[in-house]
Each structure stands twice: as structure tokens, then as C-alpha cells.
Amino acid sequence: MIQIKQLTKTFKNTKGLSDINATIESGEMVALIGSSGSGKSTLMRHISGLMCCDPNSGGQIEVLSRIMQRDGKLSKNARKVRAEVGVIFQQFNLVDRLSVMTNVLMGALGRVPTWRAVSNLFPPSERRLGMESLARVGMADKAWQRASTLSGGQQQRVAIARALTQKARVLLADEPIASLDPESSRVVMDILAQIHREDKITVIVSLHQVEYAIRYCPRTIALRHGRVVYDGPSTSLTPSFLQEIYGSQTEELFSPAVDNAMRQQPKNSLNRPAPAPAAA
Ligand SMILES: Nc1ncnc2c1ncn2[C@@H]1O[C@H](COP(=O)(O)OP(=O)(O)OP(=O)(O)O)[C@@H](O)[C@H]1O
């Protein structure tokens, strides 16, 4: 379970986040949407322990029932908690000059002695897991290529394989498809949905385009100006409802190209949303 309480983050002159409260149960797949600057990345960084909330604000984040941070300080358990949290970013996920396999094996660093890792002497069991993870994302044939030779979508798939090798129980994907074309976006989202379904991994994925939230995530948390303006079933995010909560920013969240790509897909490829908690 992930529990976020009274989370507030102030940058020099800007409120990044204001009093965010949310509980995400184990095994949920939740979309985080909002236009540019609404606070999606800032919230993701807080959940992953890369950023701390305002001191003495009462803010707290629990991940997998252990405190990640409280009142502006990381807890002493943060390292252990982080070991179970896989993070995927929009870009800069992989070390370009290393092979795909070595990048994936970085996921095993928490379990492998440093001397083995720096000498690239990962045990056979970890190599097997790395290869299995690559196979699950359809990238086994690229294992020995340099990461720099991969397309953006392929790089994201390798980043997901790294999280699988990490044995992450929570996956935070911060705008993983923002730089991808609709077809690559669909492949990456399909893989995220598949590992969520098969491994019961909790997935939080931040998205610019609401169509993907509706298609893949039963529940959406919508941010605006650092505040939660909606938390509930993604199916309720109709254009008119979004217009109500986002006004003129709604245009940023709908993309005609994505809409067309979605319509052209066979119906049985839909990951149908299940019921989710009521609106906030
Ligand atoms: N390190 C920082 N220093 C100062 N202000 C910041 C910093 N990080 C974020 N902000 C501000 O906090 C607000 C939220 O930013 P954030 O990057 O979380 O938005 P976002 O929803 O992820 O946007 P985008 O979709 O463009 O990535 C913005 O006003 C941003 O300018």
C-alpha cells in the first residue's frame, strides 16, 4: 500500500504540491494526469524518495507499509523501501555505453555484492532473471546491443525489464510515453498493464494524455496547480468533466492522434478498467 498524507512541497516561489492525500492499495494501476507544471513529476519524486516535502508540514509517505519520508526527512528505512520501488523516467533511463543486459542487471544491484557488480560478474541466477525479464518485454534478442542503439520505445521496455529484475513491488513510471509515437506508446503501456496483471505489481504512471489513463488504468488521480482535483474511476473522465476541472487546459490532455490510434485497435486488446474508489 502507498499512503500519502498532507504532502506539501514549496519551491522558492512556487507551491509544487499542496496538501496531497491519497491511498493506493497494493496491486492497483493508477494514472496520474495533469497538464504541464501540475505537479506529476514532483509527486512521483516524493513517492520514490528522491525529493522531500516541506519540513514540519506533517507530510508523510508510506510505501509498502513502511515510512519513506516524514516531515521533510527521509526515514532510515528509505533505502530498503527504495529497493522495492522501480522507477522509469521519460528519458535518461539507461546507461548508453553499456549493453542492454548490463543495464537490466543494474536492477539486481541491491542483491549482488559491489565487487561482483563492478566486475560485471553477476551470478548465473541473476543473469537468467535478467534474460527472462528481457524476454517478457520482447527484447531478449537485443540483450548484447549497446543501449544507445535502441529506439525510445525499446529503451522504455528495457527500463521495465530492469524493474522486473529488481523484483520491484511498486513501479513508478513518470511520463514513460511522453516522447514516444502512438504505436510505441501502446506497446509500452500494454507491457506495463501486463506485468501489473501478471505480477500484481502496484503501478503508478503519470501521463499527459488522458486517453491512455482511460484505456489502461482503472483509477486516475488528476492534479492541477499541485492539488488533487479528482481521484476516482478513469471512465468518468469525459471531455465535459475534464473541461469542468481543467477549463482551457483540457486541450493539452486530449490528443487527436492518440484518439485515432486507439480507435483503430482491435477491441480485444483493451485492458478494461475495473471499478475504482469514489471521486474525492
Ligand atoms: N526543482 C524545482 N525547482 C523549482 N520549481 C520546481 C522544481 N521542480 C518543479 N518545480 C515547479 O513545480 C511545479 C510542478 O512541476 P512538475 O515538474 O512536478 O510538473 P509536471 O506536472 O510533472 O509537468 P510536466 O508535465 O511538464 O513534466 C511547476 O510549477 C514547476 O515549475
The ligand as a MOL file (V3000), in Angstrom:
LIG
                    3D

  0  0  0     0  0            999 V3000
M  V30 BEGIN CTAB
M  V30 COUNTS 31 33 0 0 0
M  V30 BEGIN ATOM
M  V30 1 N 13.3830 21.7830 -8.6740 0
M  V30 2 C 12.4470 22.7150 -8.8330 0
M  V30 3 N 12.6770 23.9930 -8.5030 0
M  V30 4 C 11.7150 24.9450 -8.6250 0
M  V30 5 N 10.4730 24.7070 -9.0760 0
M  V30 6 C 10.1800 23.4360 -9.4280 0
M  V30 7 C 11.1500 22.3900 -9.3320 0
M  V30 8 N 10.5540 21.2190 -9.7320 0
M  V30 9 C 9.2890 21.5450 -10.0800 0
M  V30 10 N 9.0640 22.8620 -9.8930 0
M  V30 11 C 7.8010 23.5730 -10.1320 0
M  V30 12 O 6.7560 22.8100 -9.5180 0
M  V30 13 C 5.6080 22.7700 -10.3560 0
M  V30 14 C 5.2700 21.3340 -10.7040 0
M  V30 15 O 6.2740 20.8230 -11.5790 0
M  V30 16 P 6.3060 19.3190 -12.1060 0
M  V30 17 O 7.5600 19.1510 -12.8820 0
M  V30 18 O 6.0640 18.3990 -10.9880 0
M  V30 19 O 5.0410 19.3060 -13.0800 0
M  V30 20 P 4.5850 18.1920 -14.1110 0
M  V30 21 O 3.1150 18.0260 -13.9410 0
M  V30 22 O 5.4210 16.9700 -13.9520 0
M  V30 23 O 4.8900 18.8980 -15.5050 0
M  V30 24 P 5.3420 18.2750 -16.9120 0
M  V30 25 O 4.1630 17.5130 -17.4120 0
M  V30 26 O 5.6700 19.4710 -17.7460 0
M  V30 27 O 6.5370 17.3900 -16.6340 0
M  V30 28 C 5.9430 23.6310 -11.5650 0
M  V30 29 O 5.4570 24.9390 -11.3210 0
M  V30 30 C 7.4560 23.6290 -11.6030 0
M  V30 31 O 7.9610 24.7970 -12.2040 0
M  V30 END ATOM
M  V30 BEGIN BOND
M  V30 1 1 1 2
M  V30 2 1 2 3
M  V30 3 2 2 7
M  V30 4 2 3 4
M  V30 5 1 4 5
M  V30 6 2 5 6
M  V30 7 1 6 7
M  V30 8 1 6 10
M  V30 9 1 7 8
M  V30 10 2 8 9
M  V30 11 1 9 10
M  V30 12 1 10 11
M  V30 13 1 11 12
M  V30 14 1 11 30
M  V30 15 1 12 13
M  V30 16 1 13 14
M  V30 17 1 13 28
M  V30 18 1 14 15
M  V30 19 1 15 16
M  V30 20 2 16 17
M  V30 21 1 16 18
M  V30 22 1 16 19
M  V30 23 1 19 20
M  V30 24 2 20 21
M  V30 25 1 20 22
M  V30 26 1 20 23
M  V30 27 1 23 24
M  V30 28 2 24 25
M  V30 29 1 24 26
M  V30 30 1 24 27
M  V30 31 1 28 29
M  V30 32 1 28 30
M  V30 33 1 30 31
M  V30 END BOND
M  V30 END CTAB
M  END
